[in-house]
Amino acid sequence: MFGQSFSALLNEYRIKEARKILSASPNFKYTIESVARMVGYKSKTAFNNAFKKYVGVTPSFYLNYIKNEAIAISKSEYFRILIISPLSA
């Protein structure tokens, strides 16, 4: 029907959910292992392998990238606010 086995379809869905969880800044407090368990993986190794297969990078690389992007956006937003409405002297 979909050209994939059930387990491949399930793994793809789990990894999409993991990406959503890892990408939300309030969830930065979760470890990769806890996210793996949230989406149904019992093994961190199995999660890492599936994540790399579907995303192309490891979960830790992905999480660090997302965190750095969030920091960069926060800093640029902070500087944009300072430039648009500088503090009164």
Summary of the structure (lengths in Angstrom):
residues: 89
radius of gyration: 17.7
end to end distance: 67.2
largest distance: 67.2
contacts: 210
relative contact order: 0.12
helix: 76%
strand: 0%
